[in-house]
């Protein structure tokens, strides 16, 4: 299994998770991070680092977020690797508790 970045990351993009990843499986988009399912080793060290609880084991992704499994797999193909922590988006704190952010995703 792999881990999946879900909707809570959209428009926040906190990168605390990137610093702890031992295999550099995160990819960075304009306002969202994804996990490369082919590189993730299922170590789970990223999960407690996410301040918005956006990272879940694939088997624990809620039914209304299942499309994020495929979305992560698709977006990794065109997005660059991120291996160092960066500042979150400037308005991340305003977006971190919002729901239904899929329309805000910039591909």
C-alpha positions in Angstrom: 0.0 0.0 0.0 0.9 3.6 -0.3 -0.1 6.9 1.3 -2.3 9.5 -0.3 -2.5 13.2 -0.1 -6.1 14.2 0.2 -8.2 17.4 -0.3 -7.1 19.0 3.0 -3.8 19.9 1.4 -5.3 22.0 -1.4 -4.4 25.7 -1.1 -2.3 25.0 2.1 0.6 23.0 0.9 2.4 22.7 4.2 5.6 20.8 3.5 6.5 19.5 7.0 5.9 16.0 5.5 8.6 16.4 2.9 11.4 16.9 5.5 10.8 13.5 7.0 10.2 11.3 3.9 13.1 8.9 3.6 12.6 8.2 -0.1 11.6 11.6 -1.5 8.3 10.5 -2.8 6.5 13.9 -2.7 5.8 15.9 -5.8 4.9 19.6 -5.8 2.2 21.3 -7.7 1.2 25.0 -7.6 -1.1 24.6 -4.6 -1.0 20.9 -3.6 1.4 18.1 -2.9 1.1 14.5 -4.0 2.8 11.2 -3.2 4.3 9.0 -5.9 2.7 5.6 -5.2 5.6 3.8 -6.9 8.1 5.4 -4.6 6.2 5.5 -1.3 7.5 2.7 1.1 4.5 3.0 3.4 6.6 4.1 6.4 4.0 6.5 7.6 6.4 9.0 9.1 4.8 11.8 7.0 1.3 11.3 8.6 1.9 12.9 12.0 3.8 15.8 10.4 0.9 17.1 8.3 -0.8 19.9 10.3 -4.1 19.5 8.3 -4.2 15.6 8.4 -4.2 15.4 4.6 -2.1 12.3 4.4 -3.7 8.9 4.9 -2.8 5.3 4.2 -4.6 4.3 1.0 -6.8 1.8 2.8 -8.0 4.5 5.2 -9.0 7.1 2.6 -12.7 7.9 3.2 -15.1 7.1 0.4 -15.7 10.8 -0.5 -11.9 11.1 -1.0 -11.2 7.9 -3.0 -10.6 9.9 -6.2 -7.5 11.3 -4.6 -5.8 7.9 -4.9 -5.9 8.2 -8.7 -5.3 11.9 -8.7 -2.0 11.4 -6.8 -1.0 8.8 -9.3 -1.8 11.0 -12.3 -0.3 14.3 -11.0 3.1 12.8 -10.0 3.8 12.3 -13.7 4.1 16.0 -14.4 5.1 17.6 -11.1 8.7 17.9 -9.9 10.1 16.3 -6.8 10.2 18.3 -3.6 12.8 17.2 -1.0 13.1 20.2 1.3 10.6 22.0 3.5 9.3 25.3 2.1 7.0 27.9 3.5 3.3 27.1 3.2 1.2 29.1 0.8 0.7 32.7 2.1 -3.0 32.1 2.9 -2.7 28.5 4.0 -4.1 29.2 7.5 -7.3 30.7 5.9 -7.8 27.5 3.9 -6.7 24.8 6.2 -10.1 24.1 7.8 -12.2 24.5 4.6 -14.0 21.6 3.0 -14.8 21.0 -0.7 -11.6 22.5 -2.1 -11.2 20.3 -5.2 -12.3 23.1 -7.5 -9.4 25.1 -6.1 -6.8 22.6 -7.3 -4.4 24.0 -9.9 -3.0 21.3 -12.1 
